[in-house]
Amino acid sequence: MSVKVNRIELDKTKGLTIQVVNGLRQQTIFLDGDRIIITVKGPTGTSIIEQTPTTVTVSADNFIVNAKTITQNAVIEASINAGATPIPGKPDEPGRMTPGPARITLIPASVVTMAPEISLLGEANVNVTSPTITAEAEAVFNVASPGIVSLEGGNVNVTALTGVEIEAPNIALVGAIEFL
């Protein structure tokens, strides 16, 4: 077991610093009356927790929560970003991150999902239910299945700007055919 260096620094203008140094590892708690910063440094990285009266920021290579239930509540907005870019902070301030290209945003009336590519995969089913569903593509819109593809509705309209092509070994039209 190595010898640890323990330090407590009381400064009337800077605040209180408590520090434990164990070889290449260093643990620091800093309180200045405006914020609390807990820093853990080691040979493989640094993690920082900063708390102010309005914000708690956790900066770490890995953030792990183990729980039976996790509940998060946001009054205005909740966001999850991936692919974020660090913005260098001041040496005494944890770095901040820009939002990444992949983002899920929850606001009281909607959920917004943005990413260069989005995949939905259900082991058994993927169900989408709503009074109105709109799907648009700026270039190509493909619907494919090795099985049956069904399109049902009280009235089904197919509209094309330049033409409609139907290609199959067999085509069956059932019902009264009306040419307009």
C-alpha positions, 0 to 999 in steps of 0.5 A: 500500500502506498503512502498518501499525501493529504492536504486541506487548504483554507483560504478566506478568498479562494475557499476550501480545498481537500486533496488526496494524492496517491502516486499518479492518482489525485482526488480533489474537492473544491468549495468556494461558496459559489460552486463545488467541484469534485475532480478525480485524476488518474493515469487513464483520465479525469472525471469532474462533477461541478455543482452550482445553485442551478446546474450539476455537470458531470464530465467523464470518459464513462458515465454509468448508472445502475438502478432498478428504475430511472426517472428523469423529469424536465419541465422545458426540454430533455436532450440526448446527444451523441457525437458531441464535440468538446469545447475547451474550457478554462483550466479551472472549469470543466469543458463543455460539449457542442451537440452531436449530429445524433440527437433526441429532444423531448419537449412537452408536445413532441419528440424530435429525433435527428441523425445522419441515419436512423434505424428502427428494429423490432424483434417482433413488430414495429408499430406506429399509431397516430391520427395522422402519419406523414412520411416524406423523402427528398429523393427516393422512398422505398418500401420493401418486403420479401413477403406481402406488402399491404396498403389499406384504407377507406380510400387509397389515392396514388398520385405521381407527377410524371407517371405510375409504373406497375410491374409484376408477373401477374397483375389482378385488379379487383372491383369496379374499374373507373377511368376518369 
